[in-house]
């Protein structure tokens, strides 16, 4: 509980205890990349329509007057560079099928 954690911290202070942060000093070589294909759900209504040529593949596409969407794979760099992603009428959601 929170009470016991606070009591433990106060007790640690009285004994001049220092907490360890082992992960702080680890050298984790994580690489940042924009070269990754992600499966996304893109919904849009009015405004700018997503350019389907930005997608590597499209598994589902639906267009109607009230609501339109695309489910497909798109490269992260291409997604970030697209003009339609910043449109207030567009929404991008990652699907569950991500493999990292």
C-alpha positions in Angstrom: 0.0 0.0 0.0 1.0 3.6 -0.3 1.3 4.1 3.4 3.8 1.3 3.8 5.8 2.7 0.9 5.9 6.1 2.5 7.0 4.6 5.8 9.7 2.6 4.1 11.0 5.8 2.4 11.1 7.7 5.7 12.9 4.8 7.4 15.4 4.6 4.5 16.1 8.4 5.0 16.9 7.9 8.7 19.5 5.3 7.8 20.9 7.4 4.9 19.9 4.7 2.5 20.4 5.4 -1.2 18.2 3.7 -3.9 19.9 2.0 -6.8 19.0 2.7 -10.4 20.8 -0.1 -12.1 19.1 0.5 -15.5 20.2 4.1 -15.5 23.8 3.1 -16.2 23.2 0.2 -18.6 24.3 0.6 -22.1 21.2 -0.5 -24.1 21.9 -0.1 -27.8 18.4 0.7 -28.9 18.3 1.8 -32.5 15.8 4.4 -33.6 14.4 3.8 -37.0 11.7 5.2 -39.3 12.1 2.3 -41.7 9.4 0.0 -40.3 6.1 -1.0 -41.8 3.1 -0.6 -39.5 -0.4 -1.9 -39.8 -2.8 1.0 -39.2 -6.4 1.8 -39.2 -7.0 5.2 -40.8 -10.4 6.9 -40.6 -11.2 10.1 -42.4 -14.2 12.3 -43.1 -14.1 15.1 -45.6 -10.9 17.1 -45.7 -7.9 15.4 -47.3 -8.3 11.9 -48.4 -5.3 9.5 -47.7 -3.2 8.8 -50.7 -3.5 5.0 -51.2 -0.1 5.0 -53.0 1.5 5.7 -49.6 0.5 2.2 -48.4 2.5 -0.9 -49.0 -0.7 -2.9 -48.9 -4.4 -2.3 -48.1 -6.4 -5.1 -46.6 -9.7 -3.2 -46.1 -11.0 -0.1 -47.7 -14.5 1.5 -47.1 -15.8 4.8 -48.3 -19.1 6.3 -47.7 -20.5 9.8 -47.3 -20.5 9.7 -43.5 -17.4 7.6 -42.6 -14.5 6.2 -44.5 -11.5 4.1 -43.5 -8.5 2.1 -44.7 -6.7 -0.8 -42.9 -3.3 -1.4 -44.4 0.5 -1.4 -44.0 2.4 1.8 -44.3 6.1 2.7 -43.8 6.5 4.9 -40.7 8.7 7.4 -42.6 6.1 7.6 -45.3 3.3 8.0 -42.8 5.2 10.9 -41.0 5.8 12.6 -44.3 2.3 12.4 -45.7 0.2 15.5 -45.9 -3.1 13.8 -44.9 -1.9 12.5 -41.5 -2.1 16.0 -40.0 -5.7 16.7 -41.3 -8.0 17.2 -38.3 -10.6 15.0 -40.0 -8.2 12.0 -40.2 -7.3 9.6 -37.4 -4.5 7.0 -37.4 -4.6 4.0 -35.0 -2.0 1.2 -34.8 -3.6 -2.2 -35.0 -2.7 -5.1 -32.8 -0.7 -7.0 -35.4 2.6 -5.2 -34.9 5.8 -7.3 -35.0 8.8 -5.5 -33.6 
